[in-house]
Amino acid sequence: MVEDVRALLADACAYYRDSPRASALLGEALDHLDEPLRVGIGGPAGTGKTTLAAALGDWPTRALRDLEFLDAPHPSTLTDASVQLLRHLEPDQLATLRPTAPSAFARQTAVDTILVLARADETGAGRIDALLTAKQIARRAWREDPLCSGFQGVIAVAAQLAYGARAFTDDEFELLAAFAAVPREELERYLLSVDTFTDPAFPGPVSVETRRSLVVRFGLFGVKLALTLIRTGCDDRVKLSAELVRRSGLGELRDTIAGCFAARADALRARTALIRLETVLNAEPRPHSDRLAARVERFSASAHDFRELRLIADIRGGRTALAGESAEEAVRLLGAEGTASEERLGLAAGTDPREMYEAGLDAVMRWRHEAERPDRALAERAAAQVVVRSAEGLLAQFV
């Protein structure tokens, strides 16, 4: 797909070579096909965009190493995907983030946004079960709220906690371990608020400035959670850091970015380039420019990556009839767990090609049966047909 888009952009550059503005816009899009995938982090003030961008970018997993995370990118900056933050999943706020697109192609391929319920540790007045509550709210919203149906996921994240946990020092662990050794009943009343935690009467010799720095780094919720985890078995810095990161929701967000964006980097960069081309065609229509527009439409019709991503989101969001093992197999074949043939088929790396072919053929036959069942609703048959197309693509590699 990328090479076809590259050729189309090159033709468009030649067509608009006498227009400095159009040439610059198209040239930028053409160059970006060879650049890292760009993920914009956006949302209202106070949602923790900068902290989340730092947590994602400063300690990327292997799958995210080649991505570029942009904190509140300028509207003119080419971005391929986005993570949008909200503090509350209220209808008026969701409506402002409802995925919108400037062109027909962009609307048909709108699979580029993940929604984050930000500052999840503040849910329910910051109780110790705040993160669990926030995750339940996010999961329910994704499954039940039509305003969330256009996103690749709705994930609760406590970015401050995640960043603090990743940057944990041995001194900070020793300090928290010392606090955890104080009898619970003696310490509890000093954990009610930031003011009580930084009160000079706090038990022990730790200075107010040091306690205040802990709150700045982890938040009061993070401090309380760390103390609970230390008391229940996280007896060294590495264990505590890993558990805080896991509970923060950062891992789930990174996995979603990896599966939905990093694994589809070529397709998403190609989408960005085609949207830029549509922008130029709309801004500077010319005789016969409809031929370029027609080529964009053909890409929209043939871009299976975007149909896969949309169906993965629908299945995981509970907006299809697929459930249980059928749903698990469908999202795997669609590439949610990796786009390599072995990953799609659920086989170990290095599996014999003949075994892979047999597994792919079996998947094609079973899902073809589902796509042709007259007792299924049209939407269900259409979903099964997308899975069939993905499985057929695996077989094509052995022809």
Steps between C-alpha positions, in 0.01 A plus 500: 500500500778744593673475163172560318434806716856619442443480124169685532661777707784530249246542218315761706824690568566512127144611432525788752866589438404858407327555837753566781245442776363175357848375413619563856200322654528200271879484534468493879251213480723312257802536729297388801444156343860424604484662846393357839129465568380808687250466785354824635403525868210745538227610736389792718735676742561315823455149361869409519591504129865590560544241773343225290705595193813477715397166652444354153801655334767483769458126568358348183448126465671332208180526295482878558869577454457633147200723579516875557267633770399866466363698793202709374624522139413805291201439268726543198738226617466172317389239756398144420309409816396659827441431867232735634468564875187590698454522876132403485310296242206740493292535179593864442871424534479184289320693229800732465728203439264308277727377219450732208675512167541768234439275198313194379815287503587614854149421625497156341836413656458673839677244719772724637390608850519352850309670783655521846306560821773716652605542862327174580644499852265789587186297425275459803685759707827312469404192702742207492275325243492811277689342210281191496189720502638716219580194287145372548360839397720509189412144399128560548511825302675332207243223492184696567544865399445567129726807530791263573440271205742676267809448716749213488471473875396684816768454765533636853852627573664670797787668313662663804515166678637327189773758446600507866514120516721478190742755647504338845830533691639274773490791745131554433429132555689499830305807609164343416605174665577693818155660488341158446670376817314759707192342665202543267275660762769756580563589136146492363388844614799658324393351165165678478629792292814663369482747792496225762776304324723809501407599854809565720346265757537206262663208689868449431793725408419543128485867404194677363686572176579131446139397563380773267733374227349152532152643447619700200655186351229239570194690617346427839315202354829360370662536842210318668498227239877454528474461877226238460701307243816505711305360794358222281818369340665753266819491702743660255507794260472293182193310619330814623577695184363223276181465702434875511549525122267205446227649717540844343355377169811599306568141396152457354535826311842404363365161388209667321728751329729217394220284360292774336766748393857365503402176324319702231758776463528474122123508448453795737779704340347425159163618635661825619649558156170438321311734734760768428451438126123535539556828684702633208248377242216673686695823549634523146267317260628483144393351168538123515591501871201269539726225368718533809188504719379178335830331586454604864151345497645173372738492794206546736321206341803272520653597837434184700718610794241760597211254481697267727562773757138612497376144552752432779366806683138392444566149628693612806246773565219243500329649195477173306331167566841331521594385848711242681741287298362622166574860594848410625582318176356780288709777660809281478446432127437871451845574640420630849775286654753562223485516123752224424346182356590289803351758737177522304467121497596457864807290412854509633766691311678275252203267448532283188344681199286197417347506847439873466329449165272229645410722795428792265286284272302371796438859616386605152251211474351554847462875466372472146224279641417770755495767228252300293255388771150620407390501865751771588428871482655691213739685734623170646562352156684815396723477809575135425589595142765741628652213699485280190689763302771511769534121502510488121783752512699251707446224243610731220851501649536129421389517137 
